[in-house]
């Protein structure tokens, strides 16, 4: 199960978690989604959440494109997107 946290100045904010973790590319011209992995990858957006519909709230969180990997271990990746910094855990 993957979990995604937004890194704040004073800690972390939970964004989503679940069995779905996909590094994706959305091609606007063909309207197709390409899944290239299950963890953050530079140049791709990261989607983390549930494979099933939930009763309340969203089923996933989708980041903007990953621009830089800041720290990486086997079970954690701290990364920067166009808008924010996140921590992904597995």
VEXDREN-2710 file (C-alpha; in Angstrom, 1 decimal):
% VEXDREN-2710
k/r/px/py/pz
1/UNK/0.0/0.0/0.0
2/UNK/1.3/3.5/-0.9
3/UNK/0.8/6.7/0.9
4/UNK/1.3/10.3/-0.3
5/UNK/2.1/13.2/2.0
6/UNK/2.5/16.9/1.0
7/UNK/5.6/18.3/2.7
8/UNK/4.8/21.5/4.6
9/UNK/7.2/23.9/6.4
10/UNK/6.0/22.5/9.8
11/UNK/5.4/18.8/8.9
12/UNK/3.3/16.7/6.5
13/UNK/-0.2/16.8/5.2
14/UNK/-1.8/13.5/4.3
15/UNK/-3.1/13.5/0.7
16/UNK/-4.1/9.9/-0.1
17/UNK/-3.2/6.3/0.2
18/UNK/-4.2/2.9/-1.1
19/UNK/-3.2/0.0/-3.3
20/UNK/-3.1/2.2/-6.4
21/UNK/0.2/3.9/-7.1
22/UNK/1.0/4.9/-10.7
23/UNK/3.5/7.1/-12.5
24/UNK/1.5/8.2/-15.5
25/UNK/1.7/10.3/-18.6
26/UNK/-1.5/11.7/-20.1
27/UNK/-1.3/12.4/-23.8
28/UNK/-3.7/15.2/-24.6
29/UNK/-3.6/14.6/-28.4
30/UNK/-4.6/10.9/-28.2
31/UNK/-6.5/11.2/-24.8
32/UNK/-4.5/8.1/-23.6
33/UNK/-2.9/7.4/-20.2
34/UNK/0.4/5.5/-20.1
35/UNK/1.4/3.9/-16.8
36/UNK/5.2/3.6/-16.6
37/UNK/5.8/2.5/-13.0
38/UNK/4.5/2.4/-9.5
39/UNK/6.6/5.1/-7.8
40/UNK/7.6/8.7/-8.6
41/UNK/9.5/9.2/-11.9
42/UNK/10.9/12.5/-13.2
43/UNK/8.7/13.7/-16.1
44/UNK/5.6/11.9/-15.0
45/UNK/2.6/12.7/-12.7
46/UNK/2.0/10.4/-9.7
47/UNK/-1.4/9.0/-8.9
48/UNK/-2.0/7.5/-5.4
49/UNK/-5.2/6.2/-4.0
50/UNK/-7.9/3.5/-4.0
51/UNK/-8.7/1.1/-6.8
52/UNK/-12.3/1.1/-5.6
53/UNK/-14.8/4.0/-5.2
54/UNK/-15.0/5.4/-1.7
55/UNK/-18.1/6.7/0.1
56/UNK/-16.7/10.2/0.8
57/UNK/-14.0/12.2/-0.8
58/UNK/-11.8/11.5/-3.8
59/UNK/-10.6/8.1/-4.8
60/UNK/-7.0/9.3/-5.5
61/UNK/-4.6/12.2/-5.5
62/UNK/-2.8/13.2/-8.7
63/UNK/0.3/15.4/-8.6
64/UNK/1.6/17.6/-11.3
65/UNK/4.7/16.4/-13.2
66/UNK/7.6/15.3/-11.1
67/UNK/10.5/17.6/-11.7
68/UNK/13.1/16.3/-9.3
69/UNK/13.8/13.3/-6.9
70/UNK/15.2/14.8/-3.7
71/UNK/15.7/11.7/-1.6
72/UNK/15.1/8.0/-2.4
73/UNK/15.2/4.8/-0.4
74/UNK/13.6/1.4/-1.1
75/UNK/10.4/2.4/0.6
76/UNK/10.3/6.2/0.4
77/UNK/10.8/8.9/-2.2
78/UNK/10.8/12.6/-1.5
79/UNK/10.2/14.5/-4.7
80/UNK/9.4/17.9/-6.1
81/UNK/6.7/18.7/-8.7
82/UNK/5.9/21.9/-10.5
83/UNK/3.8/23.0/-7.6
84/UNK/4.8/21.2/-4.4
85/UNK/7.1/18.8/-2.5
86/UNK/5.8/15.3/-1.6
87/UNK/6.8/12.2/0.3
88/UNK/5.7/8.9/-1.1
89/UNK/5.9/5.8/1.1
90/UNK/5.3/2.1/0.3
END
